[in-house]
């Protein structure tokens, strides 16, 4: 998706910044200022009643934050998992399809009158935050959760950049005849290596349903169905990372997202496959765990606000 920004920057008398990480099931918010401690809060969307209801829930939470200090926000950054077109309308969001067609820009401006407002893909913003945390100007972010988020920072800037769209690593085709993806194609990285895809593969191998705790237990006991399922996930992630590295040469890959954080064995699987896929004579791409864990996108949203 693309990014957008609008509104004047307020004077130095109100240096408050707000980051919002919008998810399919919950929303996290973080406020920062030059004088006080940071504050974080979150809420669940609740029953699905449409975009207007969701925005009302967001407005309620923002109102509570604002009333707590009585000070306005200078700038707001929003991490969005949805695809947003150049006309500022949501064009696709499989997790909450009722948002399709929503004029996101006007909706956010209405929530934050007088503030500078910007939004960007959640994977891109996670990469921005992780690059800052690792002090690495050329970094590839792999976020494994309900879907696959990705982001690339080169020379300290997002690639391809705010005016050209998001870094859709999850929809990079890694298997020509792979499983169907929610985007309509087959073989996307997300369809093979997301948390749900890994659990579904484990269930097929086991011959019975597998949830997150079952997979963790199976990996702990070295059950073949669990090890094989996770290995394919690691292989797909490594293949995607190697493809990016051949073209754009990041110096570090970072593995994050809720699923990856709960399955520490995944990091070793990705590292082993990166080593196996390394081209003779070429540099090897190192991989490390995300320093910010599940907060990468939220911290990135705050960075986006500070850059307005």
One Martini backbone bead per residue (centre of mass of N, CA, C, O) as a GRO file, in nm:
protein
  308
    1UNK     BB    1   0.101   0.030   0.008
    2UNK     BB    2   0.062   0.348   0.069
    3UNK     BB    3   0.120   0.680   0.163
    4UNK     BB    4   0.031   0.949   0.401
    5UNK     BB    5  -0.014   1.316   0.434
    6UNK     BB    6  -0.127   1.573   0.671
    7UNK     BB    7  -0.091   1.875   0.789
    8UNK     BB    8   0.015   2.065   1.034
    9UNK     BB    9   0.266   2.169   1.238
   10UNK     BB   10   0.310   2.214   1.546
   11UNK     BB   11   0.436   2.359   1.792
   12UNK     BB   12   0.672   2.331   2.059
   13UNK     BB   13   0.433   2.328   2.285
   14UNK     BB   14   0.336   2.023   2.142
   15UNK     BB   15   0.535   1.738   2.188
   16UNK     BB   16   0.320   1.515   2.063
   17UNK     BB   17   0.309   1.160   1.998
   18UNK     BB   18   0.141   0.918   1.775
   19UNK     BB   19   0.100   0.565   1.774
   20UNK     BB   20  -0.055   0.327   1.538
   21UNK     BB   21  -0.157  -0.022   1.551
   22UNK     BB   22  -0.331  -0.185   1.306
   23UNK     BB   23  -0.544  -0.460   1.339
   24UNK     BB   24  -0.763  -0.725   1.299
   25UNK     BB   25  -0.821  -0.742   1.640
   26UNK     BB   26  -0.626  -0.494   1.716
   27UNK     BB   27  -0.510  -0.195   1.900
   28UNK     BB   28  -0.219   0.008   1.921
   29UNK     BB   29  -0.081   0.260   2.151
   30UNK     BB   30   0.161   0.546   2.139
   31UNK     BB   31   0.304   0.786   2.352
   32UNK     BB   32   0.509   1.084   2.301
   33UNK     BB   33   0.754   1.300   2.463
   34UNK     BB   34   0.989   1.542   2.575
   35UNK     BB   35   0.892   1.522   2.907
   36UNK     BB   36   0.760   1.236   2.916
   37UNK     BB   37   0.640   0.940   2.937
   38UNK     BB   38   0.553   0.671   2.793
   39UNK     BB   39   0.241   0.541   2.642
   40UNK     BB   40   0.036   0.242   2.657
   41UNK     BB   41  -0.227   0.094   2.452
   42UNK     BB   42  -0.527  -0.123   2.413
   43UNK     BB   43  -0.767  -0.275   2.176
   44UNK     BB   44  -1.049  -0.440   2.083
   45UNK     BB   45  -1.281  -0.450   1.839
   46UNK     BB   46  -1.477  -0.676   1.832
   47UNK     BB   47  -1.747  -0.683   1.685
   48UNK     BB   48  -1.849  -0.699   1.352
   49UNK     BB   49  -1.984  -0.363   1.231
   50UNK     BB   50  -1.777  -0.200   1.084
   51UNK     BB   51  -1.594   0.080   1.018
   52UNK     BB   52  -1.751   0.287   1.191
   53UNK     BB   53  -1.725   0.131   1.454
   54UNK     BB   54  -1.418   0.120   1.464
   55UNK     BB   55  -1.371   0.430   1.462
   56UNK     BB   56  -1.519   0.479   1.727
   57UNK     BB   57  -1.325   0.319   1.902
   58UNK     BB   58  -1.076   0.487   1.835
   59UNK     BB   59  -1.188   0.761   1.930
   60UNK     BB   60  -1.227   0.681   2.224
   61UNK     BB   61  -0.927   0.623   2.287
   62UNK     BB   62  -0.814   0.897   2.202
   63UNK     BB   63  -0.983   1.066   2.399
   64UNK     BB   64  -0.857   0.949   2.654
   65UNK     BB   65  -0.565   1.037   2.599
   66UNK     BB   66  -0.619   1.344   2.573
   67UNK     BB   67  -0.762   1.385   2.857
   68UNK     BB   68  -0.515   1.316   3.038
   69UNK     BB   69  -0.364   1.612   2.944
   70UNK     BB   70  -0.493   1.827   2.724
   71UNK     BB   71  -0.310   1.759   2.477
   72UNK     BB   72  -0.206   1.772   2.172
   73UNK     BB   73  -0.107   1.646   1.869
   74UNK     BB   74   0.138   1.694   1.642
   75UNK     BB   75   0.163   1.377   1.557
   76UNK     BB   76   0.065   1.095   1.335
   77UNK     BB   77   0.110   0.736   1.327
   78UNK     BB   78   0.014   0.467   1.093
   79UNK     BB   79  -0.029   0.121   1.103
   80UNK     BB   80  -0.109  -0.072   0.806
   81UNK     BB   81  -0.244  -0.376   0.655
   82UNK     BB   82  -0.364  -0.233   0.433
   83UNK     BB   83  -0.469  -0.136   0.119
   84UNK     BB   84  -0.377   0.183  -0.029
   85UNK     BB   85  -0.458   0.416  -0.236
   86UNK     BB   86  -0.402   0.724  -0.394
   87UNK     BB   87  -0.708   0.807  -0.284
   88UNK     BB   88  -0.716   0.693   0.028
   89UNK     BB   89  -0.830   0.407  -0.023
   90UNK     BB   90  -0.941   0.105   0.059
   91UNK     BB   91  -0.877  -0.198  -0.137
   92UNK     BB   92  -0.755  -0.404   0.096
   93UNK     BB   93  -0.872  -0.643   0.372
   94UNK     BB   94  -0.908  -0.958   0.469
   95UNK     BB   95  -0.963  -0.925   0.783
   96UNK     BB   96  -1.143  -0.640   0.697
   97UNK     BB   97  -1.355  -0.599   0.439
   98UNK     BB   98  -1.534  -0.352   0.544
   99UNK     BB   99  -1.299  -0.135   0.462
  100UNK     BB  100  -1.363  -0.134   0.184
  101UNK     BB  101  -1.357   0.207   0.060
  102UNK     BB  102  -1.230   0.361   0.272
  103UNK     BB  103  -1.151   0.693   0.361
  104UNK     BB  104  -0.876   0.723   0.535
  105UNK     BB  105  -0.779   1.012   0.536
  106UNK     BB  106  -1.039   1.158   0.635
  107UNK     BB  107  -1.070   0.987   0.894
  108UNK     BB  108  -0.802   1.079   1.029
  109UNK     BB  109  -0.844   1.385   1.016
  110UNK     BB  110  -1.099   1.382   1.198
  111UNK     BB  111  -0.943   1.271   1.455
  112UNK     BB  112  -0.683   1.496   1.383
  113UNK     BB  113  -0.708   1.801   1.418
  114UNK     BB  114  -0.406   1.979   1.333
  115UNK     BB  115  -0.248   1.730   1.256
  116UNK     BB  116  -0.002   1.534   1.158
  117UNK     BB  117  -0.064   1.278   0.907
  118UNK     BB  118   0.035   0.926   0.884
  119UNK     BB  119   0.076   0.638   0.663
  120UNK     BB  120   0.168   0.280   0.676
  121UNK     BB  121   0.300  -0.004   0.651
  122UNK     BB  122   0.366  -0.229   0.897
  123UNK     BB  123   0.628  -0.355   0.780
  124UNK     BB  124   0.780  -0.097   0.720
  125UNK     BB  125   0.777   0.014   1.015
  126UNK     BB  126   0.925  -0.222   1.141
  127UNK     BB  127   1.186  -0.178   0.985
  128UNK     BB  128   1.245   0.107   1.086
  129UNK     BB  129   1.270   0.029   1.389
  130UNK     BB  130   1.485  -0.198   1.362
  131UNK     BB  131   1.705  -0.024   1.236
  132UNK     BB  132   1.733   0.163   1.479
  133UNK     BB  133   1.790  -0.059   1.697
  134UNK     BB  134   2.047  -0.180   1.518
  135UNK     BB  135   2.207   0.029   1.358
  136UNK     BB  136   2.080  -0.025   1.051
  137UNK     BB  137   2.060   0.094   0.713
  138UNK     BB  138   2.043  -0.228   0.602
  139UNK     BB  139   1.720  -0.380   0.624
  140UNK     BB  140   1.544  -0.688   0.676
  141UNK     BB  141   1.200  -0.764   0.727
  142UNK     BB  142   1.043  -1.048   0.906
  143UNK     BB  143   0.692  -1.109   0.950
  144UNK     BB  144   0.546  -1.361   1.164
  145UNK     BB  145   0.200  -1.445   1.147
  146UNK     BB  146  -0.099  -1.440   1.019
  147UNK     BB  147   0.106  -1.323   0.833
  148UNK     BB  148   0.324  -1.145   0.604
  149UNK     BB  149   0.568  -0.922   0.686
  150UNK     BB  150   0.748  -0.644   0.528
  151UNK     BB  151   1.081  -0.481   0.513
  152UNK     BB  152   1.290  -0.207   0.371
  153UNK     BB  153   1.616  -0.073   0.445
  154UNK     BB  154   1.794   0.194   0.270
  155UNK     BB  155   1.990   0.427   0.387
  156UNK     BB  156   1.746   0.477   0.608
  157UNK     BB  157   1.524   0.397   0.391
  158UNK     BB  158   1.248   0.325   0.245
  159UNK     BB  159   1.159   0.035   0.047
  160UNK     BB  160   1.050   0.216  -0.215
  161UNK     BB  161   0.859   0.420  -0.078
  162UNK     BB  162   0.594   0.627  -0.010
  163UNK     BB  163   0.533   0.686  -0.337
  164UNK     BB  164   0.544   0.346  -0.426
  165UNK     BB  165   0.492   0.173  -0.178
  166UNK     BB  166   0.511  -0.140  -0.056
  167UNK     BB  167   0.676  -0.425   0.098
  168UNK     BB  168   0.550  -0.731  -0.040
  169UNK     BB  169   0.670  -1.012   0.078
  170UNK     BB  170   0.411  -1.199   0.117
  171UNK     BB  171   0.376  -1.173  -0.228
  172UNK     BB  172   0.603  -1.352  -0.285
  173UNK     BB  173   0.693  -1.590  -0.509
  174UNK     BB  174   0.811  -1.934  -0.404
  175UNK     BB  175   0.571  -2.115  -0.545
  176UNK     BB  176   0.437  -2.198  -0.841
  177UNK     BB  177   0.259  -2.459  -0.698
  178UNK     BB  178   0.131  -2.346  -0.460
  179UNK     BB  179  -0.063  -2.230  -0.242
  180UNK     BB  180  -0.323  -2.048  -0.178
  181UNK     BB  181  -0.403  -1.709  -0.166
  182UNK     BB  182  -0.584  -1.433  -0.059
  183UNK     BB  183  -0.499  -1.265  -0.329
  184UNK     BB  184  -0.528  -1.514  -0.573
  185UNK     BB  185  -0.277  -1.659  -0.565
  186UNK     BB  186   0.010  -1.868  -0.590
  187UNK     BB  187   0.291  -1.914  -0.372
  188UNK     BB  188   0.305  -1.735  -0.149
  189UNK     BB  189   0.465  -1.680   0.136
  190UNK     BB  190   0.208  -1.666   0.315
  191UNK     BB  191   0.092  -1.955   0.222
  192UNK     BB  192   0.357  -2.104   0.366
  193UNK     BB  193   0.479  -1.907   0.638
  194UNK     BB  194   0.263  -1.866   0.812
  195UNK     BB  195   0.108  -1.956   1.085
  196UNK     BB  196  -0.143  -2.100   0.960
  197UNK     BB  197   0.021  -2.260   0.746
  198UNK     BB  198   0.190  -2.421   0.946
  199UNK     BB  199  -0.046  -2.557   1.100
  200UNK     BB  200  -0.176  -2.695   0.856
  201UNK     BB  201   0.069  -2.869   0.784
  202UNK     BB  202   0.090  -3.014   1.054
  203UNK     BB  203  -0.192  -3.144   1.038
  204UNK     BB  204  -0.142  -3.311   0.784
  205UNK     BB  205   0.100  -3.475   0.903
  206UNK     BB  206  -0.059  -3.579   1.165
  207UNK     BB  207  -0.391  -3.610   1.121
  208UNK     BB  208  -0.451  -3.351   1.306
  209UNK     BB  209  -0.507  -3.101   1.486
  210UNK     BB  210  -0.320  -2.779   1.514
  211UNK     BB  211  -0.185  -2.577   1.746
  212UNK     BB  212   0.035  -2.378   1.890
  213UNK     BB  213   0.092  -2.566   2.137
  214UNK     BB  214   0.134  -2.823   1.975
  215UNK     BB  215   0.381  -2.727   1.819
  216UNK     BB  216   0.563  -2.671   2.056
  217UNK     BB  217   0.555  -2.960   2.168
  218UNK     BB  218   0.656  -3.102   1.911
  219UNK     BB  219   0.933  -2.959   1.905
  220UNK     BB  220   1.031  -3.045   2.185
  221UNK     BB  221   0.986  -3.369   2.092
  222UNK     BB  222   1.064  -3.409   1.788
  223UNK     BB  223   0.837  -3.418   1.590
  224UNK     BB  224   0.815  -3.472   1.260
  225UNK     BB  225   0.566  -3.291   1.191
  226UNK     BB  226   0.687  -3.031   1.320
  227UNK     BB  227   0.966  -3.011   1.188
  228UNK     BB  228   0.872  -3.014   0.891
  229UNK     BB  229   0.682  -2.771   0.897
  230UNK     BB  230   0.899  -2.560   0.989
  231UNK     BB  231   1.110  -2.603   0.768
  232UNK     BB  232   0.941  -2.492   0.534
  233UNK     BB  233   0.917  -2.212   0.646
  234UNK     BB  234   1.221  -2.149   0.659
  235UNK     BB  235   1.277  -2.193   0.359
  236UNK     BB  236   1.088  -1.972   0.244
  237UNK     BB  237   1.214  -1.731   0.393
  238UNK     BB  238   1.501  -1.769   0.280
  239UNK     BB  239   1.432  -1.743  -0.019
  240UNK     BB  240   1.327  -1.455  -0.003
  241UNK     BB  241   1.583  -1.325   0.121
  242UNK     BB  242   1.778  -1.403  -0.108
  243UNK     BB  243   1.638  -1.249  -0.332
  244UNK     BB  244   1.672  -0.971  -0.207
  245UNK     BB  245   1.984  -0.980  -0.171
  246UNK     BB  246   2.061  -1.000  -0.476
  247UNK     BB  247   1.933  -0.706  -0.541
  248UNK     BB  248   1.980  -0.510  -0.246
  249UNK     BB  249   2.182  -0.568  -0.003
  250UNK     BB  250   2.146  -0.636   0.281
  251UNK     BB  251   2.305  -0.677   0.607
  252UNK     BB  252   2.019  -0.756   0.751
  253UNK     BB  253   1.811  -0.992   0.909
  254UNK     BB  254   1.477  -0.983   1.057
  255UNK     BB  255   1.288  -1.168   1.300
  256UNK     BB  256   0.934  -1.145   1.340
  257UNK     BB  257   0.658  -1.168   1.517
  258UNK     BB  258   0.442  -1.364   1.692
  259UNK     BB  259   0.518  -1.646   1.588
  260UNK     BB  260   0.829  -1.621   1.607
  261UNK     BB  261   0.837  -1.553   1.913
  262UNK     BB  262   0.698  -1.847   1.994
  263UNK     BB  263   0.923  -1.981   1.776
  264UNK     BB  264   1.255  -2.005   1.813
  265UNK     BB  265   1.331  -2.230   1.596
  266UNK     BB  266   1.298  -2.058   1.335
  267UNK     BB  267   1.567  -1.909   1.322
  268UNK     BB  268   1.746  -2.159   1.266
  269UNK     BB  269   1.606  -2.243   1.005
  270UNK     BB  270   1.671  -1.989   0.847
  271UNK     BB  271   1.980  -1.993   0.882
  272UNK     BB  272   2.033  -2.267   0.748
  273UNK     BB  273   1.905  -2.192   0.468
  274UNK     BB  274   2.083  -1.951   0.407
  275UNK     BB  275   2.344  -2.115   0.394
  276UNK     BB  276   2.251  -2.319   0.169
  277UNK     BB  277   2.176  -2.069  -0.045
  278UNK     BB  278   2.443  -1.974  -0.080
  279UNK     BB  279   2.657  -1.829  -0.291
  280UNK     BB  280   2.939  -1.879  -0.437
  281UNK     BB  281   3.125  -1.597  -0.320
  282UNK     BB  282   2.904  -1.483  -0.157
  283UNK     BB  283   2.729  -1.325   0.062
  284UNK     BB  284   2.599  -1.359   0.383
  285UNK     BB  285   2.290  -1.351   0.545
  286UNK     BB  286   2.210  -1.237   0.833
  287UNK     BB  287   2.021  -1.344   1.131
  288UNK     BB  288   1.781  -1.191   1.359
  289UNK     BB  289   1.613  -1.095   1.614
  290UNK     BB  290   1.385  -0.896   1.717
  291UNK     BB  291   1.416  -0.632   1.941
  292UNK     BB  292   1.086  -0.548   1.965
  293UNK     BB  293   0.909  -0.755   1.867
  294UNK     BB  294   0.564  -0.679   1.879
  295UNK     BB  295   0.656  -0.346   1.856
  296UNK     BB  296   0.759  -0.254   1.578
  297UNK     BB  297   0.514  -0.106   1.442
  298UNK     BB  298   0.461   0.095   1.670
  299UNK     BB  299   0.739   0.232   1.668
  300UNK     BB  300   0.721   0.311   1.371
  301UNK     BB  301   0.479   0.503   1.402
  302UNK     BB  302   0.630   0.707   1.577
  303UNK     BB  303   0.851   0.773   1.376
  304UNK     BB  304   0.659   0.883   1.163
  305UNK     BB  305   0.558   1.117   1.336
  306UNK     BB  306   0.842   1.252   1.386
  307UNK     BB  307   0.880   1.304   1.058
  308UNK     BB  308   0.654   1.540   1.013
   0.00000   0.00000   0.00000
